[in-house]
Amino acid sequence: MDSPLPLALDDYKRYGRQMVLDNFGLSAQLKLQRASVVVVGAGGIGCPALQYLAAAGVGRIGIIDHDTVEVSNLQRQILHNEETVGMYKTESAAKAILRNNSRIKVDIMTEAISPSNVSGLLKDYDVVLDCTDNAPSRYLLSDACVQLGKPLVSGGAERYGGQVCIYNFGEDGPCLRCRYPDPPPPAGGCQQTGVLGVVTGIIGNIQALQAIKVITGLHEHEPTLIYFTSLGFPLFQNYKLDPKVPGCPACGKEGERIGKIRDIDYEQWCGVAPDWVETGIVEGTSGNRIRVQDFKQILDGHSPDQLNVIDVRPTIEFNICHLPNTINVPLDDVVANPGKYLPKNDAVKTYVLCRLGNDSMTAAGALRDFYRKSGANNMTIKDVIGGLRAWTRKVDSGFPEY
């Protein structure tokens, strides 16, 4: 009697277009079927990565994410849809990829990664995809993959471009700490980086491609960075990475090594800021800030000529939406020439707005410093805590949130 087929009969038809490729064949398809990949983050780049890993026939896929689907996600997070808004992203993504390929096994992990759980979440998978969007998670995943001995395919996208890199791959493959020993400075402004949705799709697809190459043995084993820009030429550039640093605290063979991951406070090390909507970066000096509910009462109780309301967002954001009777002066302009934007009459009260309440605090501080240096101290100059996002959520739900 003939031995059973290594693939289900209809899988020959499903995967035929890639199995006929030179250097791929049945053997590579079986490697995918036996492989396991975990994707951390089911957002803009995680969704396309998951979609193509499942379509290619990766046998087991883990999805880690603690967030829920929002309408603002749908511009780029293609596995989610209007019907899954409010659902956990893990569940929404799993539902979508199983609809495409019901034979794969999908593990749903609806929790945030942390130093205490990351090793347990990743240990059973062959390849890890970092599809997160913050520095603490990226360093945590890199350190964990070094200690677990797993390749990490890391991707990031912002504005009109992005990049993909494989860390901890091969004998001399560097980790994230080799390239960036110190974390980037914490984001301090309200100008959250936008992104063209299709860019996240390109980056996520490249991550899936790199993972498939690693699994099937098609990867060149050269540590490289793939950089993509949609507005420049060439669209793609490859950079060879330096080998791992001997003194790297995570993967180096020399010098002091980091201890147990669970003992590291990654958020503190990366300088993560508090809740911008509620407080901005810091609470600020007492009396210098005003909450949106009180700001609404000020607007209702004064005529426009009694107030000087400055919106310090970039002009492109101001043109999306703004409150009536406000003037747009981008933050850099206020800081460069604060005296130009203060009223001549000390009785006119100045209030500063932005998107989330960070840039407004910086601008208001510059205005106050200039005013005090002039020898006066009786003008009202305050910024609005939480900015326009807090206005939408706590005052007027009909005001656009973007």
C-alpha positions as CSV (number, residue, x, y, z in Angstrom):
1,M,0.0,0.0,0.0
2,D,1.3,3.5,-0.9
3,S,2.3,5.7,2.0
4,P,0.0,8.6,2.9
5,L,0.6,11.9,1.1
6,P,2.6,14.4,3.2
7,L,0.1,17.1,2.5
8,A,-3.7,17.0,2.4
9,L,-4.8,16.4,-1.2
10,D,-6.3,19.8,-1.8
11,D,-3.2,21.5,-0.3
12,Y,-1.3,20.5,-3.4
13,K,-3.7,22.8,-5.4
14,R,-3.8,25.5,-2.7
15,Y,0.0,25.9,-2.4
16,G,0.9,24.7,-6.0
17,R,2.0,28.2,-7.2
18,Q,4.7,28.4,-4.6
19,M,5.7,24.8,-4.6
20,V,6.7,24.9,-8.3
21,L,9.2,27.6,-7.6
22,D,12.9,26.7,-7.9
23,N,14.5,26.0,-4.5
24,F,11.1,25.8,-2.9
25,G,9.2,22.7,-3.8
26,L,7.4,20.3,-1.5
27,S,10.2,20.3,1.1
28,A,9.8,24.1,1.8
29,Q,6.0,23.7,2.0
30,L,6.4,21.0,4.6
31,K,8.8,23.2,6.6
32,L,6.1,25.9,6.7
33,Q,3.5,23.4,7.7
34,R,5.6,22.3,10.6
35,A,6.7,25.8,11.6
36,S,5.3,28.1,14.2
37,V,5.4,31.9,14.2
38,V,4.2,34.3,16.8
39,V,3.2,37.9,15.8
40,V,3.2,40.5,18.6
41,G,0.8,43.2,17.6
42,A,-2.2,42.8,15.4
43,G,-2.2,46.3,14.1
44,G,-1.1,48.0,10.9
45,I,1.9,45.9,10.2
46,G,0.8,42.8,12.1
47,C,-2.4,42.4,10.1
48,P,-0.8,41.9,6.6
49,A,2.0,39.8,8.1
50,L,-0.6,37.5,9.7
51,Q,-2.6,37.4,6.5
52,Y,0.3,36.2,4.3
53,L,1.8,33.9,6.9
54,A,-1.6,32.1,7.1
55,A,-2.1,32.1,3.3
56,A,1.4,30.6,2.8
57,G,0.6,27.7,5.1
58,V,2.5,28.3,8.3
59,G,1.2,25.5,10.5
60,R,0.9,27.4,13.8
61,I,0.5,31.1,14.3
62,G,0.3,32.9,17.6
63,I,-1.3,36.4,17.9
64,I,-0.4,38.6,20.9
65,D,-2.3,41.8,21.5
66,H,-4.3,43.3,24.3
67,D,-6.1,46.1,22.4
68,T,-9.6,46.3,20.9
69,V,-10.5,47.3,17.3
70,E,-11.4,51.0,16.8
71,V,-12.7,52.8,13.8
72,S,-9.4,54.7,13.5
73,N,-7.7,51.3,12.9
74,L,-9.6,50.4,9.8
75,Q,-7.5,52.7,7.5
76,R,-4.5,50.3,7.7
77,Q,-5.3,47.3,9.9
78,I,-6.8,45.2,7.1
79,L,-7.9,42.1,9.0
80,H,-10.4,44.1,11.0
81,N,-13.6,45.6,9.7
82,E,-16.6,47.6,10.8
83,E,-18.3,44.5,12.2
84,T,-15.4,43.7,14.5
85,V,-15.1,47.2,16.0
86,G,-15.0,46.7,19.8
87,M,-13.7,43.1,19.5
88,Y,-10.3,42.2,20.7
89,K,-7.8,42.5,17.9
90,T,-6.5,39.0,18.5
91,E,-10.0,37.5,18.0
92,S,-10.7,39.7,15.0
93,A,-7.4,38.8,13.3
94,A,-7.8,35.1,14.1
95,K,-11.3,35.0,12.7
96,A,-10.0,36.6,9.4
97,I,-7.0,34.4,8.8
98,L,-9.0,31.2,9.7
99,R,-11.6,32.2,7.2
100,N,-8.8,32.1,4.6
101,N,-7.1,29.0,5.8
102,S,-9.0,26.8,8.3
103,R,-6.3,24.1,8.5
104,I,-3.8,26.2,10.4
105,K,-3.7,26.4,14.2
106,V,-4.1,29.8,15.7
107,D,-3.2,30.7,19.3
108,I,-5.0,33.8,20.7
109,M,-3.2,35.6,23.5
110,T,-5.1,38.6,24.5
111,E,-2.7,40.2,26.9
112,A,0.1,42.8,26.9
113,I,3.6,41.5,26.9
114,S,5.6,42.3,30.0
115,P,8.9,41.2,31.5
116,S,7.0,38.6,33.6
117,N,5.2,36.9,30.8
118,V,7.2,37.4,27.6
119,S,9.4,34.3,27.8
120,G,6.4,32.1,28.4
121,L,4.5,33.6,25.5
122,L,7.3,33.3,23.0
123,K,9.1,30.1,24.0
124,D,7.0,27.6,21.9
125,Y,7.5,29.4,18.5
126,D,10.2,29.2,16.0
127,V,10.2,32.8,14.8
128,V,9.0,36.0,16.5
129,L,7.6,39.0,14.6
130,D,7.8,42.4,16.3
131,C,4.8,44.4,15.0
132,T,4.6,46.7,18.0
133,D,4.9,50.5,17.9
134,N,6.8,51.5,21.1
135,A,10.4,51.3,22.3
136,P,9.8,49.4,25.6
137,S,8.1,46.5,23.7
138,R,10.8,46.4,21.1
139,Y,13.7,46.2,23.6
140,L,11.7,43.6,25.7
141,L,11.1,41.4,22.6
142,S,14.7,41.7,21.5
143,D,16.1,40.8,24.9
144,A,13.7,37.9,25.2
145,C,14.6,36.5,21.8
146,V,18.3,36.7,22.6
147,Q,17.7,34.7,25.8
148,L,15.4,32.2,24.0
149,G,17.7,31.9,21.0
150,K,15.0,32.9,18.5
151,P,15.2,35.1,15.4
152,L,13.2,38.3,15.7
153,V,11.8,39.9,12.5
154,S,11.2,43.6,13.5
155,G,9.2,46.1,11.4
156,G,8.2,49.7,11.8
157,A,6.3,52.2,9.7
158,E,5.6,55.9,10.0
159,R,4.6,58.7,7.6
160,Y,5.5,57.5,4.1
161,G,8.1,54.8,4.9
162,G,9.3,52.1,7.1
163,Q,12.0,49.4,7.7
164,V,12.4,45.7,8.4
165,C,15.3,44.1,10.2
166,I,16.0,40.6,11.4
167,Y,17.7,40.5,14.8
168,N,19.5,37.6,16.6
169,F,19.7,35.6,13.4
170,G,22.8,33.6,12.5
171,E,26.0,33.3,14.4
172,D,26.9,37.0,14.3
173,G,23.5,38.5,13.9
174,P,23.1,41.6,16.1
175,C,20.2,42.3,18.5
176,L,18.4,45.6,18.9
177,R,20.8,46.7,21.7
178,C,23.8,46.2,19.4
179,R,22.3,48.8,17.0
180,Y,20.8,51.1,19.6
181,P,22.5,50.7,23.0
182,D,20.3,53.5,24.3
183,P,16.6,54.0,23.7
184,P,15.3,56.9,21.6
185,P,14.2,60.0,23.5
186,P,10.6,59.7,24.6
187,A,8.1,61.3,22.3
188,G,7.4,64.7,23.8
189,G,5.0,66.4,21.5
190,C,1.4,66.1,20.4
191,Q,2.3,65.7,16.7
192,Q,1.7,62.0,16.7
193,T,3.3,60.5,13.7
194,G,0.8,59.7,11.0
195,V,1.2,56.9,8.5
196,L,-0.1,56.1,5.0
197,G,-2.1,52.9,5.4
198,V,-0.6,51.1,2.4
199,V,2.9,51.7,3.9
200,T,2.1,49.5,6.9
201,G,0.9,46.8,4.4
202,I,4.2,46.9,2.6
203,I,6.2,46.6,5.8
204,G,4.0,43.8,7.2
205,N,4.3,41.9,3.9
206,I,8.1,42.2,4.0
207,Q,8.1,40.8,7.5
208,A,6.1,37.8,6.4
209,L,8.4,37.3,3.5
210,Q,11.5,37.4,5.8
211,A,9.9,35.0,8.2
212,I,9.1,32.6,5.4
213,K,12.7,32.8,4.1
214,V,14.0,32.0,7.5
215,I,11.7,29.0,7.9
216,T,12.4,27.5,4.5
217,G,16.1,28.2,4.4
218,L,15.9,30.7,1.6
219,H,17.4,33.6,3.7
220,E,21.0,34.6,2.9
221,H,21.9,34.7,6.6
222,E,23.3,38.2,6.2
223,P,22.1,40.6,8.8
224,T,20.5,43.4,6.8
225,L,18.1,46.3,7.1
226,I,15.5,46.8,4.4
227,Y,14.4,50.5,4.2
228,F,11.4,51.5,2.2
229,T,10.2,55.0,1.3
230,S,7.2,55.7,-0.9
231,L,8.2,59.2,-1.9
232,G,11.9,58.8,-2.8
233,F,14.0,56.8,-5.2
234,P,14.8,54.0,-5.0
235,L,11.8,52.7,-3.2
236,F,13.8,50.0,-1.4
237,Q,17.4,50.1,0.0
238,N,19.3,47.3,1.7
239,Y,21.9,48.0,4.3
240,K,24.3,45.3,5.6
241,L,24.4,45.5,9.4
242,D,27.5,45.2,11.5
243,P,27.9,42.0,13.4
244,K,26.9,41.7,17.1
245,V,28.8,43.9,19.4
246,P,31.1,41.9,21.8
247,G,30.2,44.2,24.7
248,C,26.5,44.2,24.1
249,P,24.7,43.7,27.4
250,A,22.1,41.4,25.8
251,C,24.0,39.3,23.3
252,G,27.7,40.1,23.5
253,K,30.3,37.7,24.7
254,E,32.3,40.3,26.6
255,G,31.4,42.7,29.4
256,E,28.5,42.7,31.8
257,R,25.3,41.1,30.6
258,I,21.8,42.1,31.6
259,G,20.2,39.9,34.3
260,K,16.7,38.5,34.4
261,I,14.3,40.2,32.1
262,R,11.6,40.2,34.7
263,D,13.8,42.5,36.8
264,I,14.0,45.2,34.2
265,D,11.5,48.1,34.1
266,Y,11.5,48.7,30.3
267,E,9.1,51.7,30.5
268,Q,11.2,53.5,33.0
269,W,14.4,52.8,31.1
270,C,12.8,54.1,27.9
271,G,11.4,57.2,29.7
272,V,7.8,56.5,28.8
273,A,5.5,59.5,29.4
274,P,2.3,59.5,31.4
275,D,-1.2,59.7,29.9
276,W,-1.0,62.7,27.5
277,V,-4.8,63.2,27.4
278,E,-5.1,63.5,31.1
279,T,-1.9,65.3,32.1
280,G,0.5,66.0,29.3
281,I,4.1,65.0,30.0
282,V,3.9,66.6,33.5
283,E,1.2,68.2,35.5
284,G,2.7,71.6,35.2
285,T,2.8,74.4,37.8
286,S,-0.5,74.7,39.7
287,G,-2.7,77.3,38.1
288,N,-1.0,77.3,34.7
289,R,-3.3,74.5,33.3
290,I,-7.0,74.3,32.8
291,R,-9.2,71.2,32.2
292,V,-11.5,71.1,29.2
293,Q,-14.7,71.4,31.2
294,D,-13.5,74.6,32.8
295,F,-12.2,75.9,29.5
296,K,-15.7,75.3,28.0
297,Q,-17.2,77.5,30.8
298,I,-14.6,80.2,30.0
299,L,-15.6,80.2,26.3
300,D,-19.3,80.3,27.1
301,G,-18.9,83.2,29.6
302,H,-16.7,85.5,27.5
303,S,-17.0,87.2,24.2
304,P,-14.3,86.4,21.6
305,D,-12.6,89.8,22.0
306,Q,-11.9,89.0,25.6
307,L,-10.0,85.8,24.8
308,N,-6.8,85.0,22.8
309,V,-7.1,81.3,22.0
310,I,-4.1,79.9,20.2
311,D,-4.1,76.5,18.5
312,V,-0.5,75.4,18.2
313,R,-1.0,72.3,16.0
314,P,0.6,72.1,12.6
315,T,-1.5,74.0,10.0
316,I,-2.4,70.8,8.2
317,E,-4.0,69.5,11.4
318,F,-5.7,72.8,12.1
319,N,-7.3,72.7,8.7
320,I,-8.8,69.3,9.5
321,C,-10.8,70.7,12.4
322,H,-10.6,73.5,14.9
323,L,-12.7,75.3,17.5
324,P,-14.4,78.6,16.5
325,N,-12.6,81.9,17.2
326,T,-9.1,80.3,17.5
327,I,-6.0,81.3,15.7
328,N,-3.5,78.8,14.4
329,V,0.2,79.4,15.3
330,P,2.3,76.3,15.0
331,L,4.4,75.5,18.1
332,D,7.8,76.4,16.6
333,D,6.5,79.8,15.7
334,V,5.2,80.5,19.2
335,V,8.5,79.4,20.8
336,A,10.6,81.4,18.3
337,N,8.7,84.7,18.8
338,P,6.3,84.5,21.8
339,G,5.8,88.2,22.2
340,K,4.2,88.4,18.7
341,Y,1.3,86.3,19.9
342,L,0.4,87.9,23.2
343,P,-2.4,90.5,23.4
344,K,-1.6,94.1,24.0
345,N,-4.3,94.3,26.7
346,D,-3.5,92.5,29.9
347,A,-7.2,91.9,30.5
348,V,-7.4,89.6,27.5
349,K,-7.0,86.0,28.6
350,T,-4.7,83.7,26.6
351,Y,-5.5,80.0,26.3
352,V,-3.3,77.5,24.3
353,L,-4.7,74.4,22.6
354,C,-3.1,71.4,20.8
355,R,-4.1,67.9,20.0
356,L,-3.2,66.1,23.3
357,G,-2.0,68.7,25.7
358,N,1.8,68.5,25.4
359,D,2.7,71.1,22.8
360,S,0.3,73.6,24.4
361,M,2.1,73.3,27.7
362,T,5.4,74.1,26.0
363,A,3.9,77.0,24.1
364,A,2.2,78.5,27.2
365,G,5.5,78.2,29.1
366,A,7.3,80.2,26.4
367,L,4.5,82.9,26.4
368,R,4.7,83.2,30.2
369,D,8.5,83.4,30.3
370,F,8.4,86.2,27.7
371,Y,5.7,88.1,29.6
372,R,7.4,87.8,33.0
373,K,10.7,89.0,31.5
374,S,8.8,92.1,30.4
375,G,8.2,92.9,34.1
376,A,4.5,92.1,34.2
377,N,2.8,89.2,35.9
378,N,-1.0,89.7,35.8
379,M,-2.0,88.3,32.5
380,T,-3.8,85.0,32.3
381,I,-1.9,82.5,30.2
382,K,-3.0,78.8,30.5
383,D,-2.9,75.7,28.4
384,V,-5.7,73.1,28.1
385,I,-5.0,69.7,29.7
386,G,-5.7,66.9,27.2
387,G,-6.1,69.2,24.3
388,L,-8.7,68.7,21.6
389,R,-8.9,64.9,22.2
390,A,-10.1,65.6,25.8
391,W,-12.5,68.2,24.3
392,T,-14.1,65.5,22.1
393,R,-14.3,62.9,24.9
394,K,-15.4,65.2,27.8
395,V,-17.2,68.2,26.2
396,D,-18.4,67.7,22.7
397,S,-18.6,64.2,21.2
398,G,-19.5,65.8,17.8
399,F,-16.0,67.4,17.5
400,P,-13.8,65.2,15.2
401,E,-11.2,63.0,16.8
402,Y,-8.3,61.9,14.4
